[in-house]
């Protein structure tokens, strides 16, 4: 059995669907910027979110000016799925396939990945307003997928993706203002109201707070292509006490923050996200966007989403180089320097890479297909050795990197002319 099948069993089918869906979505959106940013042509909404005006301005951009008020007038009170319809919550920060950098949303993992389309209800989490609905056609699954953005105020949002159908009244409003598969307007919904259904896949979910942008990206402007990433917030801070207790019972990650994390950059250190020099940051090159693979110029050297004591090297350039398109993430095997400690003065570092398993405290493997209350640890597997990665921080924000597939680091002494330069 391949390393991928062992390592990513819990997402083998659903995340392949997500992987293809993302490619299709960005092909449709060429270049891959938020719909709102495209329509408003506003490239100056990052600003200083300690300034309330800038926070509101960011929210107006994300909502196409369809938001009102500011702050958190009330908290999210309803689960997006019935508790019995999902097994556990996958935290922020997973890296898999075309999701080369840590993923900016959580996943509600369905009770049955083989369920039919529309098997499970999806409900609004609060009295809120749907301001954006995007669609895509999934080439591997016979359903239109919907991405919905909800505002509670101009600074407080939540969103869903991969919804397989809309509730009749939501669909009617969508159809009235459907512009080439996209809706921008206002649809007022109540907490707990049925807004659609989902089946055969995870439900993507995140909270955005434009007053509290993430602090772990060295160069925020590199993320203009998906500006909402900058405002990814810990959902637990926005739940009522009752909802928080319910959803915490579905959490597997035990390391703080238990909701996960996406921003690991440390200035002058190797850890975090990198983009091939001259490739337009997260947006990627035009050629790769046109090919549906904007992520080919991405590189991330970041902690695992379940066990942040272990690091993963995630390499976009491996797309369609290997047998499996999603074979692009590998664990750093024991015996190497922590990426968080590697600086310019460290010089050349070598990382042997391989597959991994998740194990419980008793040493048994966690199959990742369902919930476990036990602490899970990422255990690198040297028997699944993949190759050797060389890295050198040549400036505080410039990384030289090269991968030697099938080679042990003991046999590698220096870079070749195939090495690439990455920046923040």
Secondary structure, DSSP 8 states (H G I E B T S, - for coil): --HHHHHSGGGTTHHHHHHHHHHHHHHHTTTT--HHHHHHT-----S-TTSHHHHHHHHHHHTTT-----S-SS-B-S-SS-GGGEEEEE-BT--BTTB-S--SSEEEEES-TT--TT-EEEE-SSSEEEEEEEEEE-TTSSSEEEEEEEEEETTEEEEEEEE-EE-HHHHHHHHHT-BTTEEEEEEEE-TT-EEEEE-SS-EEEEEEETTS--S--S-GGGGGGGGGGGGEE-GGGGB-HHHHHHHHTTB---SSSTTB------TTSS-EEEEETTS-GGG--HHHHHTT-GGGGEEEEEE-SS-TTSEEEEEGGGTTTSSSTT--EEEE-TTS--GGG--GGG--EEEEEEEEEEE-TTS-B--SSS---S--EEEEEEEEEEEEEEEEEEETTEEEEEEEET--GGG--S--TT-EEEE-
